[in-house]
Amino acid sequence: MRGGFILLVEDNHDDEVLALRALERAGVSVEVVVTRDGAEALDYLFGAGGYAGRDTGVRPHVVLMDLQLPKVDGLEVLRRLRADERTRTLPVVILSTSDERQDITASYNLGANSYIRKPVGFGQLSDVLQQLVLYWTQLNAPPC
């Protein structure tokens, strides 16, 4: 079942605020749910911990996730998502400041749908997020 929201996994408060402002500026009218570390993201997606009882059949259009996360890093989150039948096909876009070849390769090897280097400027970030959201919420045909 498709949801009507985006899951943003971002531990840096300033980057979170910038992303939310960029989405607002881009005119994106999709709800954004924010989790601030890898463990919280997993709890949210699997309906565990503080999210016990959440209807996990309602999935985000896409997960936008940083790699450098506290508690459980982004690569481990991705590994766990791809290992579970319930989340194996959930679209995950890595949105990171890292341009290290090993991070990019590891992300794709673990099943990331896309790897995007965070733009430096606010205007560029806004443009990138607008295009991402348009693609994943309007153009992409999700698996059943």
C-alpha positions as CSV (number, residue, x, y, z in Angstrom):
1,M,0.0,0.0,0.0
2,R,1.3,3.4,-0.9
3,G,1.4,6.3,1.6
4,G,1.2,9.9,1.0
5,F,4.4,10.9,2.7
6,I,8.2,11.0,2.5
7,L,10.4,9.7,5.3
8,L,13.5,11.9,5.9
9,V,16.2,10.3,8.0
10,E,18.5,13.1,9.0
11,D,20.4,13.6,12.3
12,N,21.7,17.1,11.5
13,H,19.1,19.7,12.7
14,D,20.3,22.4,10.3
15,D,20.2,20.0,7.3
16,E,16.7,18.9,8.4
17,V,15.5,22.5,8.6
18,L,17.1,23.3,5.2
19,A,15.5,20.2,3.6
20,L,12.0,21.0,5.0
21,R,12.4,24.7,3.9
22,A,13.6,23.6,0.4
23,L,10.6,21.3,0.0
24,E,8.2,24.0,1.1
25,R,9.9,26.5,-1.2
26,A,9.6,24.0,-4.0
27,G,5.9,23.9,-3.5
28,V,5.9,20.2,-2.4
29,S,2.6,19.4,-0.8
30,V,3.6,15.9,0.5
31,E,3.8,15.2,4.2
32,V,7.4,14.7,5.5
33,V,8.0,12.4,8.4
34,V,11.4,13.0,10.1
35,T,13.4,10.4,12.0
36,R,16.7,11.5,13.5
37,D,18.8,8.4,13.6
38,G,19.0,5.0,12.0
39,A,17.4,3.1,14.9
40,E,14.4,5.5,14.9
41,A,14.0,5.0,11.2
42,L,14.0,1.2,11.5
43,D,11.5,1.4,14.4
44,Y,9.3,3.7,12.3
45,L,9.4,1.5,9.2
46,F,8.9,-1.8,11.1
47,G,6.4,-0.4,13.7
48,A,8.6,-1.1,16.7
49,G,9.8,0.8,19.8
50,G,8.0,4.1,20.0
51,Y,6.2,3.4,16.8
52,A,4.7,0.0,17.9
53,G,1.2,-0.2,16.6
54,R,1.8,2.0,13.6
55,D,0.2,0.6,10.4
56,T,3.4,-0.6,8.6
57,G,1.3,-1.3,5.5
58,V,1.3,2.5,4.9
59,R,4.7,3.0,3.4
60,P,6.4,6.2,2.4
61,H,6.7,7.1,-1.3
62,V,10.5,7.2,-0.7
63,V,13.0,7.3,2.1
64,L,15.5,10.1,1.8
65,M,18.4,9.1,4.1
66,D,21.8,10.4,5.1
67,L,24.6,7.9,5.5
68,Q,26.3,9.3,8.7
69,L,23.6,8.6,11.3
70,P,23.9,7.9,15.0
71,K,23.0,4.6,16.6
72,V,22.6,2.7,13.3
73,D,24.4,4.1,10.2
74,G,22.7,4.6,6.8
75,L,24.3,1.6,5.2
76,E,23.1,-0.7,8.0
77,V,19.6,0.7,7.8
78,L,19.7,0.0,4.0
79,R,21.0,-3.6,4.7
80,R,18.2,-4.3,7.1
81,L,15.5,-2.8,4.8
82,R,16.7,-5.0,1.9
83,A,16.9,-8.1,4.1
84,D,13.2,-7.9,5.1
85,E,10.4,-8.9,2.7
86,R,8.2,-6.0,3.9
87,T,10.7,-3.3,2.9
88,R,12.8,-4.9,0.2
89,T,11.2,-2.8,-2.5
90,L,10.8,0.4,-0.6
91,P,12.5,3.2,-2.6
92,V,15.6,4.6,-0.7
93,V,17.5,7.6,-1.9
94,I,20.8,8.3,-0.2
95,L,21.2,12.1,0.2
96,S,24.7,12.6,1.6
97,T,27.5,15.1,1.6
98,S,30.0,12.2,1.0
99,D,31.4,11.9,-2.5
100,E,33.6,9.0,-1.4
101,R,33.6,6.2,-4.1
102,Q,33.3,3.5,-1.4
103,D,30.1,5.1,0.1
104,I,28.5,5.4,-3.3
105,T,29.5,1.8,-4.3
106,A,28.4,0.3,-0.9
107,S,25.0,2.2,-1.2
108,Y,24.3,0.7,-4.6
109,N,25.5,-2.7,-3.6
110,L,23.1,-2.7,-0.7
111,G,20.2,-1.8,-2.9
112,A,19.9,2.0,-2.8
113,N,17.7,3.3,-5.6
114,S,19.8,6.5,-6.0
115,Y,22.7,8.3,-4.5
116,I,22.6,12.1,-4.5
117,R,25.3,14.3,-3.2
118,K,23.7,17.1,-1.2
119,P,24.1,20.4,-3.0
120,V,25.9,23.2,-1.1
121,G,23.5,26.0,-1.9
122,F,19.9,26.3,-0.7
123,G,18.6,27.1,-4.1
124,Q,20.3,24.0,-5.6
125,L,19.0,21.9,-2.7
126,S,15.5,23.1,-3.3
127,D,15.7,22.3,-7.0
128,V,17.1,18.8,-6.3
129,L,14.4,18.0,-3.7
130,Q,11.7,19.3,-5.9
131,Q,12.8,17.0,-8.7
132,L,13.2,14.0,-6.3
133,V,9.8,14.4,-4.8
134,L,8.1,14.9,-8.2
135,Y,9.8,11.7,-9.5
136,W,9.0,9.5,-6.5
137,T,5.5,10.8,-5.8
138,Q,4.2,11.4,-9.3
139,L,6.2,9.7,-12.0
140,N,7.5,6.5,-10.4
141,A,5.3,3.4,-10.7
142,P,5.8,1.5,-7.4
143,P,5.7,-2.2,-7.1
144,C,2.4,-3.7,-5.9
